[in-house]
Amino acid sequence: MSFPRRQGLREGNPVERGATYDGSGVNFAVFSANAKAVDICLFDKDGKTETDRIRLPEYTDQVFHGWIPDLHPGQLYGLRVHGPYEPDAGHRFNPNKLLLDPYAKGHSGSLQWDPALFGYQLGHPDLDLSFDERDSAPFIPKCIISNPIPPQKQTSENTMV
């Protein structure tokens, strides 16, 4: 699946982990000491169709980060992490597997058990050292971008503040 480069993508900020809405876009920051790249995958409102995939452009102090314009609270997303698949060294990076953001403040959907959830091929002669290329996205919940900005309380003209 190929997506065009997102216009307005900026380096963002590595400090606050997860997805942070600022009123005009979302900053993403994902820690990994061994990954080579992190993609943010956006989904439609039902969480069934991946609508965009954006590679985080910066890496600072073991944090991948980027700011994506025009994203709003309620947007569904997940992570795909690229890196070595070296089980003997403890590395099992598999970008075919959609991951949940551990800092997400909400999720949509539920887990549906399926062999595609595993990073390896069940029943393969190499057991859990094999590599599974199936996409796990249809079977896992999606993260939800939340709004940390509290709504302004409406006051009437006759109310003293």
C-alpha positions as a Markdown table, in Angstrom:
| # | Residue | x | y | z |
|---|---|---|---|---|
| 1 | Met | 0.0 | 0.0 | 0.0 |
| 2 | Ser | 1.5 | 3.4 | -1.0 |
| 3 | Phe | 0.4 | 6.8 | 0.3 |
| 4 | Pro | 1.6 | 10.2 | -0.9 |
| 5 | Arg | 3.8 | 12.3 | 1.5 |
| 6 | Arg | 1.7 | 14.3 | 3.9 |
| 7 | Gln | 1.8 | 18.1 | 3.2 |
| 8 | Gly | 2.8 | 20.2 | 6.2 |
| 9 | Leu | 4.5 | 17.3 | 8.1 |
| 10 | Arg | 7.0 | 18.9 | 10.6 |
| 11 | Glu | 9.6 | 17.6 | 13.0 |
| 12 | Gly | 7.4 | 17.9 | 16.1 |
| 13 | Asn | 8.5 | 17.4 | 19.7 |
| 14 | Pro | 10.0 | 14.3 | 21.3 |
| 15 | Val | 9.1 | 15.2 | 24.9 |
| 16 | Glu | 5.5 | 14.3 | 25.4 |
| 17 | Arg | 5.0 | 10.6 | 24.4 |
| 18 | Gly | 2.0 | 9.5 | 22.5 |
| 19 | Ala | -0.4 | 11.6 | 20.4 |
| 20 | Thr | -0.9 | 15.2 | 21.6 |
| 21 | Tyr | -3.6 | 17.4 | 19.9 |
| 22 | Asp | -2.7 | 21.1 | 20.0 |
| 23 | Gly | -5.7 | 22.7 | 18.2 |
| 24 | Ser | -4.4 | 22.5 | 14.7 |
| 25 | Gly | -2.7 | 19.1 | 14.5 |
| 26 | Val | -1.2 | 16.3 | 16.4 |
| 27 | Asn | 2.3 | 15.7 | 17.7 |
| 28 | Phe | 3.4 | 12.0 | 17.9 |
| 29 | Ala | 6.3 | 10.8 | 19.9 |
| 30 | Val | 7.2 | 7.1 | 20.1 |
| 31 | Phe | 10.2 | 5.7 | 22.1 |
| 32 | Ser | 12.3 | 2.9 | 20.6 |
| 33 | Ala | 16.0 | 2.3 | 21.2 |
| 34 | Asn | 16.2 | -0.3 | 18.4 |
| 35 | Ala | 13.7 | 0.6 | 15.7 |
| 36 | Lys | 14.7 | 2.0 | 12.4 |
| 37 | Ala | 11.5 | 3.9 | 11.6 |
| 38 | Val | 7.9 | 4.4 | 12.9 |
| 39 | Asp | 4.8 | 4.9 | 10.8 |
| 40 | Ile | 1.6 | 6.5 | 12.0 |
| 41 | Cys | -1.4 | 4.7 | 10.3 |
| 42 | Leu | -4.7 | 6.6 | 10.1 |
| 43 | Phe | -8.0 | 4.8 | 9.8 |
| 44 | Asp | -11.5 | 5.7 | 8.7 |
| 45 | Lys | -14.1 | 6.3 | 11.5 |
| 46 | Asp | -15.1 | 2.6 | 11.5 |
| 47 | Gly | -11.4 | 1.5 | 11.9 |
| 48 | Lys | -11.6 | -0.8 | 9.0 |
| 49 | Thr | -9.8 | 1.0 | 6.3 |
| 50 | Glu | -6.3 | 2.5 | 6.5 |
| 51 | Thr | -6.5 | 5.9 | 4.9 |
| 52 | Asp | -3.0 | 7.2 | 5.3 |
| 53 | Arg | 0.4 | 6.1 | 6.5 |
| 54 | Ile | 2.9 | 8.8 | 7.7 |
| 55 | Arg | 6.6 | 8.1 | 8.5 |
| 56 | Leu | 7.7 | 10.1 | 11.6 |
| 57 | Pro | 10.5 | 12.3 | 10.2 |
| 58 | Glu | 12.7 | 12.8 | 13.3 |
| 59 | Tyr | 14.6 | 10.7 | 15.8 |
| 60 | Thr | 15.9 | 12.4 | 19.0 |
| 61 | Asp | 17.2 | 10.6 | 22.1 |
| 62 | Gln | 15.7 | 7.3 | 21.0 |
| 63 | Val | 12.3 | 9.0 | 20.3 |
| 64 | Phe | 10.7 | 9.1 | 16.8 |
| 65 | His | 8.6 | 12.2 | 16.5 |
| 66 | Gly | 6.6 | 14.4 | 14.1 |
| 67 | Trp | 3.7 | 16.8 | 14.0 |
| 68 | Ile | 0.9 | 16.1 | 11.5 |
| 69 | Pro | -1.4 | 19.0 | 10.6 |
| 70 | Asp | -5.2 | 18.8 | 10.3 |
| 71 | Leu | -5.7 | 15.8 | 12.6 |
| 72 | His | -8.4 | 16.2 | 15.2 |
| 73 | Pro | -9.7 | 14.4 | 18.3 |
| 74 | Gly | -11.6 | 11.3 | 17.4 |
| 75 | Gln | -9.1 | 10.3 | 14.6 |
| 76 | Leu | -8.3 | 6.6 | 14.8 |
| 77 | Tyr | -4.7 | 5.5 | 14.5 |
| 78 | Gly | -2.1 | 2.8 | 15.1 |
| 79 | Leu | 1.7 | 2.3 | 14.8 |
| 80 | Arg | 3.8 | 0.2 | 12.5 |
| 81 | Val | 7.4 | -0.1 | 13.6 |
| 82 | His | 10.3 | -1.0 | 11.3 |
| 83 | Gly | 13.5 | -2.6 | 12.5 |
| 84 | Pro | 15.5 | -5.9 | 12.6 |
| 85 | Tyr | 13.7 | -9.2 | 12.8 |
| 86 | Glu | 16.4 | -11.1 | 14.9 |
| 87 | Pro | 14.6 | -13.2 | 17.5 |
| 88 | Asp | 17.9 | -14.6 | 18.8 |
| 89 | Ala | 18.9 | -11.0 | 19.7 |
| 90 | Gly | 15.4 | -10.2 | 21.1 |
| 91 | His | 14.3 | -8.1 | 18.1 |
| 92 | Arg | 11.0 | -9.0 | 16.5 |
| 93 | Phe | 10.1 | -5.8 | 14.6 |
| 94 | Asn | 7.4 | -6.5 | 12.0 |
| 95 | Pro | 5.7 | -3.6 | 10.2 |
| 96 | Asn | 3.0 | -5.9 | 9.1 |
| 97 | Lys | 1.7 | -5.8 | 12.6 |
| 98 | Leu | -0.3 | -2.8 | 13.7 |
| 99 | Leu | 0.6 | -1.8 | 17.3 |
| 100 | Leu | -1.3 | 0.1 | 19.9 |
| 101 | Asp | 0.2 | 3.3 | 21.2 |
| 102 | Pro | 1.0 | 2.6 | 24.9 |
| 103 | Tyr | 0.3 | 6.3 | 25.7 |
| 104 | Ala | -3.1 | 6.4 | 23.9 |
| 105 | Lys | -5.9 | 7.8 | 26.1 |
| 106 | Gly | -8.6 | 5.7 | 24.4 |
| 107 | His | -9.3 | 2.8 | 22.0 |
| 108 | Ser | -12.0 | 1.9 | 19.6 |
| 109 | Gly | -13.0 | -1.7 | 18.7 |
| 110 | Ser | -12.0 | -4.9 | 20.3 |
| 111 | Leu | -9.5 | -7.6 | 19.7 |
| 112 | Gln | -10.5 | -10.5 | 17.4 |
| 113 | Trp | -8.3 | -13.5 | 17.7 |
| 114 | Asp | -6.7 | -14.5 | 14.4 |
| 115 | Pro | -3.4 | -16.1 | 13.4 |
| 116 | Ala | -2.5 | -12.8 | 11.7 |
| 117 | Leu | -1.9 | -11.3 | 15.1 |
| 118 | Phe | 1.2 | -13.3 | 15.6 |
| 119 | Gly | 4.6 | -12.1 | 14.4 |
| 120 | Tyr | 5.4 | -15.6 | 13.3 |
| 121 | Gln | 3.6 | -18.3 | 11.4 |
| 122 | Leu | 1.7 | -20.7 | 13.6 |
| 123 | Gly | 2.6 | -24.3 | 12.8 |
| 124 | His | 5.7 | -23.3 | 10.8 |
| 125 | Pro | 8.7 | -25.7 | 11.2 |
| 126 | Asp | 10.8 | -22.9 | 12.5 |
| 127 | Leu | 8.2 | -22.2 | 15.2 |
| 128 | Asp | 8.4 | -18.7 | 16.6 |
| 129 | Leu | 11.6 | -17.9 | 14.6 |
| 130 | Ser | 9.5 | -17.7 | 11.4 |
| 131 | Phe | 8.1 | -14.4 | 10.1 |
| 132 | Asp | 4.4 | -13.7 | 9.3 |
| 133 | Glu | 3.7 | -11.1 | 6.6 |
| 134 | Arg | -0.1 | -10.9 | 7.1 |
| 135 | Asp | -1.5 | -7.5 | 8.2 |
| 136 | Ser | -2.9 | -7.6 | 11.7 |
| 137 | Ala | -4.8 | -4.3 | 11.5 |
| 138 | Pro | -8.3 | -5.8 | 10.8 |
| 139 | Phe | -8.1 | -7.7 | 14.0 |
| 140 | Ile | -7.0 | -5.2 | 16.7 |
| 141 | Pro | -8.6 | -2.1 | 18.3 |
| 142 | Lys | -7.4 | 1.3 | 17.1 |
| 143 | Cys | -6.1 | 4.2 | 19.2 |
| 144 | Ile | -8.2 | 7.4 | 19.4 |
| 145 | Ile | -6.7 | 10.9 | 19.4 |
| 146 | Ser | -8.2 | 12.7 | 22.4 |
| 147 | Asn | -8.7 | 16.4 | 23.1 |
| 148 | Pro | -6.7 | 17.7 | 26.1 |
| 149 | Ile | -8.0 | 21.2 | 25.6 |
| 150 | Pro | -11.1 | 21.6 | 27.8 |
| 151 | Pro | -14.1 | 23.2 | 26.0 |
| 152 | Gln | -14.8 | 26.8 | 26.9 |
| 153 | Lys | -17.7 | 27.3 | 29.3 |
| 154 | Gln | -20.4 | 29.3 | 27.7 |
| 155 | Thr | -21.5 | 32.4 | 29.7 |
| 156 | Ser | -24.4 | 34.7 | 29.0 |
| 157 | Glu | -24.1 | 38.4 | 28.9 |
| 158 | Asn | -25.8 | 38.7 | 32.3 |
| 159 | Thr | -23.3 | 36.4 | 34.0 |
| 160 | Met | -20.6 | 38.0 | 36.1 |
| 161 | Val | -17.3 | 36.2 | 35.7 |
